[in-house]
């Protein structure tokens, strides 16, 4: 939890964001959350009365403060999407909870913020194609499940095939990589895949999950990317989209380390890359 506040501080320290430069969301209302999640599950989270079996799958007790953070992160992704449509690129300092499915949370994810944001845009009348590019080291199973029958939303996940979750719900496009992939392996795969994907889908908006857990020092990643590799990955995704005039809404995704400062600085990579396009 501590990485989120530290990330905001790092962005100020590096001059990427002025002290008054953050757009601050309010808590996501129940109506937004219920666009992507079963209303019964939403009510359980808001009342801090989630079934213990679901709490175990999520990975921590569902307390009021946890529910509030999940609502703020989700609303932050809605705000990020709207800002991206206005300015071309926008980044959340949280988000990327891609394991939360329609009826339950899982894998440290309470609400699927990208799914909620896409549903809110659809409810507001956004009728262009939406592409979700998920480069977190873990497969985006919850996002895949929520949008399985929605032709307006295309899901793409490039992840470690042998990592969590053990049971993967098929995205529209999945690339499962072996453990230990390096910068050149991952960037090469991305360069062979992304331009054609953008050209085929022709999205009006891209949600980009810039998880840093493929980093070689991540506790859960089992990949071998460097700081420089993560930056080039993020820069390439943004450049590929912006050359085509496609807005990009970025979320930070997963990253796991006991060194909170190092982790927050790693998560700042997407904001550094995005600042080039500001």
Backbone torsions as a table, in degrees:
resi	resn	phi	psi	omega
1	UNK	NA	-33.9	-173.7
2	UNK	-66.9	-18.1	-175.9
3	UNK	-67.5	-26.8	-174.7
4	UNK	-68.3	-48.6	177.3
5	UNK	-64.6	-39.0	179.9
6	UNK	-66.9	-36.3	177.0
7	UNK	-59.4	-45.7	178.6
8	UNK	-59.7	-40.4	179.0
9	UNK	-65.4	-40.6	179.1
10	UNK	-62.0	-40.9	-179.7
11	UNK	-64.2	-34.6	175.0
12	UNK	-69.9	-45.5	-177.8
13	UNK	-60.2	-36.6	-177.9
14	UNK	-85.8	-2.4	178.9
15	UNK	75.7	13.7	178.0
16	UNK	-73.3	-36.3	178.7
17	UNK	-129.7	131.3	173.5
18	UNK	-71.0	160.8	-177.1
19	UNK	-55.6	-34.4	-179.3
20	UNK	-99.8	14.7	-171.5
21	UNK	-91.1	-3.1	-179.5
22	UNK	-83.5	138.3	166.9
23	UNK	-88.7	126.6	-173.2
24	UNK	-109.7	123.1	179.8
25	UNK	-82.5	161.0	165.8
26	UNK	-96.2	171.2	-178.4
27	UNK	-64.1	137.1	178.4
28	UNK	-61.5	128.5	179.4
29	UNK	-71.5	160.4	-179.3
30	UNK	-55.4	-39.3	-178.2
31	UNK	-60.7	-39.0	176.0
32	UNK	-64.6	-48.3	-176.0
33	UNK	-60.7	-35.7	-177.6
34	UNK	-75.4	-8.5	174.5
35	UNK	-70.9	-27.1	-178.7
36	UNK	-115.6	-16.5	-175.3
37	UNK	-126.0	153.0	176.4
38	UNK	-58.6	128.1	-177.6
39	UNK	-56.1	-32.8	178.2
40	UNK	-64.5	-42.0	176.3
41	UNK	-65.4	-42.2	178.3
42	UNK	-58.2	-45.4	-179.4
43	UNK	-62.5	-38.8	178.3
44	UNK	-62.2	-42.8	179.8
45	UNK	-65.5	-46.0	-177.0
46	UNK	-65.6	-28.3	178.0
47	UNK	-92.0	2.0	-177.4
48	UNK	54.0	43.5	-178.4
49	UNK	-132.5	44.6	-178.5
50	UNK	-73.5	140.6	177.5
51	UNK	-53.1	135.6	-179.0
52	UNK	-55.0	-31.1	178.6
53	UNK	-66.7	-36.6	178.0
54	UNK	-72.6	-40.4	175.6
55	UNK	-55.5	-42.2	-179.8
56	UNK	-63.7	-40.1	-179.9
57	UNK	-68.6	-36.6	177.2
58	UNK	-67.8	-44.5	175.2
59	UNK	113.6	0.3	175.6
60	UNK	-158.4	158.9	-178.8
61	UNK	-63.3	142.9	-179.5
62	UNK	-89.9	85.3	179.4
63	UNK	-96.4	168.4	-177.2
64	UNK	-59.3	-40.4	-179.2
65	UNK	-66.5	-34.9	178.1
66	UNK	-67.9	-43.5	178.3
67	UNK	-61.7	-40.2	-179.9
68	UNK	-64.9	-43.1	179.2
69	UNK	-62.1	-41.3	179.7
70	UNK	-64.0	-37.8	178.9
71	UNK	-69.3	-39.2	179.1
72	UNK	-68.0	-42.9	178.4
73	UNK	-61.8	-40.3	179.8
74	UNK	-67.1	-46.0	176.7
75	UNK	-62.6	-33.8	176.7
76	UNK	-62.2	-36.4	178.2
77	UNK	-72.4	-35.5	173.0
78	UNK	-59.7	-47.4	178.8
79	UNK	-62.0	-41.7	178.3
80	UNK	-59.5	-43.3	179.3
81	UNK	-62.3	-43.8	-179.8
82	UNK	-66.0	-39.0	177.6
83	UNK	-67.7	-37.0	177.5
84	UNK	-62.7	-41.3	178.3
85	UNK	-64.7	-29.7	179.9
86	UNK	-83.5	-41.0	-171.0
87	UNK	-111.5	-12.1	179.9
88	UNK	105.0	-43.5	178.1
89	UNK	-142.1	137.4	173.5
90	UNK	-148.4	150.4	-177.1
91	UNK	-130.2	133.7	169.6
92	UNK	-82.2	155.8	171.2
93	UNK	-97.7	15.7	176.1
94	UNK	-152.9	-160.5	174.3
95	UNK	90.0	172.2	-177.2
96	UNK	96.0	28.1	-177.4
97	UNK	-82.5	71.9	-166.4
98	UNK	-86.3	-0.8	176.9
99	UNK	-91.4	-13.0	178.5
100	UNK	-69.8	124.7	-179.5
101	UNK	-100.1	-178.4	-173.9
102	UNK	-62.6	-33.9	-173.5
103	UNK	-111.9	1.2	-176.2
104	UNK	-163.8	159.2	169.0
105	UNK	-92.8	169.9	179.4
106	UNK	-171.0	157.3	170.6
107	UNK	52.6	49.6	-179.6
108	UNK	68.1	14.6	-177.5
109	UNK	-117.0	125.3	-179.2
110	UNK	-96.0	-59.1	175.2
111	UNK	-117.5	143.1	177.9
112	UNK	-84.0	93.4	-170.8
113	UNK	-62.9	-38.7	179.2
114	UNK	-66.4	-40.4	178.2
115	UNK	-63.8	-43.0	178.4
116	UNK	-62.2	-44.7	-178.6
117	UNK	-61.7	-43.0	178.1
118	UNK	-62.7	-41.3	179.1
119	UNK	-66.5	-37.5	177.6
120	UNK	-63.7	-44.1	177.2
121	UNK	-60.7	-43.2	178.2
122	UNK	-61.0	-42.9	178.9
123	UNK	-64.3	-28.0	178.3
124	UNK	-82.3	-2.6	176.7
125	UNK	102.7	6.8	177.6
126	UNK	-68.9	118.5	-172.2
127	UNK	-116.7	7.6	176.2
128	UNK	-82.0	166.2	176.1
129	UNK	-66.3	143.5	175.8
130	UNK	-117.0	129.4	177.9
131	UNK	-115.2	128.6	176.2
132	UNK	-105.2	115.3	178.6
133	UNK	-104.0	110.2	-173.6
134	UNK	-114.2	107.1	-179.6
135	UNK	-111.0	14.8	168.1
136	UNK	-57.0	151.0	-176.8
137	UNK	-68.8	-18.0	179.6
138	UNK	-101.4	141.1	-177.8
139	UNK	-65.0	141.4	-177.8
140	UNK	-82.5	67.6	-173.4
141	UNK	-66.3	-39.4	-178.9
142	UNK	-66.2	-42.5	178.0
143	UNK	-62.8	-42.1	178.3
144	UNK	-60.2	-41.9	-179.0
145	UNK	-66.6	-43.6	-176.2
146	UNK	-65.0	-36.8	-175.1
147	UNK	-104.2	16.8	-175.7
148	UNK	-56.8	-33.8	-176.3
149	UNK	-113.3	24.4	-177.7
150	UNK	-115.7	102.3	-177.0
151	UNK	-69.9	-13.6	179.6
152	UNK	-77.0	-20.6	-176.3
153	UNK	-116.7	121.0	179.2
154	UNK	-105.6	128.0	-177.8
155	UNK	-108.2	130.8	178.1
156	UNK	-129.5	125.5	-179.9
157	UNK	-129.9	123.8	172.4
158	UNK	-115.4	118.7	-164.2
159	UNK	-152.6	173.4	174.2
160	UNK	-79.1	118.6	-172.8
161	UNK	-62.5	-34.6	-175.1
162	UNK	-92.8	2.5	-178.6
163	UNK	-90.8	176.5	177.2
164	UNK	-57.5	143.5	-3.4
165	UNK	-83.7	152.1	-179.8
166	UNK	-67.2	-36.7	175.5
167	UNK	-101.3	110.6	-176.6
168	UNK	-98.5	130.9	176.1
169	UNK	-89.3	123.9	-171.5
170	UNK	-60.9	128.9	167.8
171	UNK	-78.8	176.7	172.9
172	UNK	-63.9	-39.6	174.6
173	UNK	-134.4	122.4	175.9
174	UNK	-121.1	136.4	169.6
175	UNK	-125.1	109.1	178.5
176	UNK	-94.9	120.7	-175.8
177	UNK	-101.8	150.1	173.9
178	UNK	-71.6	160.5	177.5
179	UNK	-60.0	154.3	170.4
180	UNK	81.6	13.7	-178.6
181	UNK	-65.9	140.3	-177.2
182	UNK	-94.5	178.6	175.8
183	UNK	-53.4	-50.6	-175.2
184	UNK	-64.1	-36.3	178.7
185	UNK	-63.4	-50.4	-174.3
186	UNK	-71.9	-43.0	179.1
187	UNK	-67.0	-36.6	177.9
188	UNK	-63.4	-43.9	178.0
189	UNK	-62.7	-41.3	-179.5
190	UNK	-64.5	-43.4	-178.8
191	UNK	-67.1	-28.3	177.3
192	UNK	-78.3	-17.5	-170.9
193	UNK	-109.0	-45.5	-165.3
194	UNK	-67.1	-46.3	-178.0
195	UNK	-57.9	-44.9	179.5
196	UNK	-64.6	-38.7	179.1
197	UNK	-62.2	-47.0	178.3
198	UNK	-60.9	-41.6	-177.8
199	UNK	-68.6	-35.0	179.9
200	UNK	-74.4	-44.1	-175.7
201	UNK	-79.2	-36.0	-175.8
202	UNK	49.3	59.9	-175.3
203	UNK	-72.3	151.6	171.1
204	UNK	-88.2	-11.4	177.6
205	UNK	-159.4	139.4	173.0
206	UNK	-113.8	129.8	164.8
207	UNK	-95.3	126.5	-177.9
208	UNK	-116.7	116.5	174.5
209	UNK	-91.4	105.8	-174.8
210	UNK	-98.5	50.6	179.2
211	UNK	-53.8	138.3	-179.7
212	UNK	-99.9	8.3	-179.0
213	UNK	-73.1	-6.3	167.1
214	UNK	-74.2	-2.4	-178.5
215	UNK	-65.4	147.3	-175.6
216	UNK	-64.4	-22.3	-179.6
217	UNK	-97.5	5.2	-179.3
218	UNK	-73.1	141.1	-176.7
219	UNK	-68.2	-27.1	-172.3
220	UNK	-119.2	2.0	-167.6
221	UNK	-83.9	-42.7	-178.7
222	UNK	63.5	24.1	173.9
223	UNK	-117.0	-178.5	-170.3
224	UNK	-135.9	39.9	178.5
225	UNK	-82.4	150.1	177.7
226	UNK	-98.9	173.4	173.4
227	UNK	-57.7	-44.9	-178.7
228	UNK	-64.7	-37.2	178.9
229	UNK	-66.1	-41.3	177.1
230	UNK	-62.1	-42.4	179.8
231	UNK	-63.3	-45.1	-179.4
232	UNK	-64.9	-37.6	175.4
233	UNK	-58.2	-51.0	-177.6
234	UNK	-66.0	-41.7	178.6
235	UNK	-61.4	-40.6	-178.5
236	UNK	-65.9	-43.7	178.3
237	UNK	-59.7	-48.1	-178.7
238	UNK	-64.6	-43.2	-179.3
239	UNK	-64.5	-41.3	-179.8
240	UNK	-62.6	-39.0	178.7
241	UNK	-73.2	-48.3	-173.1
242	UNK	-68.6	-30.6	175.1
243	UNK	-61.9	-24.5	178.6
244	UNK	-98.8	3.7	179.6
245	UNK	74.5	22.4	-176.9
246	UNK	-94.3	126.2	175.4
247	UNK	-67.7	148.3	-179.0
248	UNK	-129.8	125.3	173.9
249	UNK	-105.8	118.8	-172.1
250	UNK	-105.1	139.6	172.3
251	UNK	-126.2	156.8	-168.5
252	UNK	-84.0	-23.7	178.2
253	UNK	66.7	-156.0	-172.1
254	UNK	-87.6	154.2	175.0
255	UNK	-174.3	131.9	-169.3
256	UNK	-137.5	118.0	178.8
257	UNK	-161.5	149.9	173.8
258	UNK	-79.2	-16.6	177.3
259	UNK	-89.5	92.9	-172.5
260	UNK	-64.3	-38.8	-179.8
261	UNK	-64.2	-45.9	178.7
262	UNK	-61.8	-40.3	-179.3
263	UNK	-66.5	-44.0	179.0
264	UNK	-61.6	-41.1	178.8
265	UNK	-66.2	-33.2	175.9
266	UNK	-66.4	-43.2	179.1
267	UNK	-65.8	-24.9	178.7
268	UNK	-69.3	-8.0	-178.1
269	UNK	-56.0	-45.4	-177.8
270	UNK	-64.9	-35.0	178.8
271	UNK	-71.2	-36.4	175.2
272	UNK	-63.1	-45.5	179.7
273	UNK	-63.2	-41.8	-178.2
274	UNK	-67.2	-29.7	-178.0
275	UNK	-64.2	-22.7	176.8
276	UNK	-65.4	-29.0	-175.8
277	UNK	-98.4	3.1	-177.5
278	UNK	-70.5	NA	NA
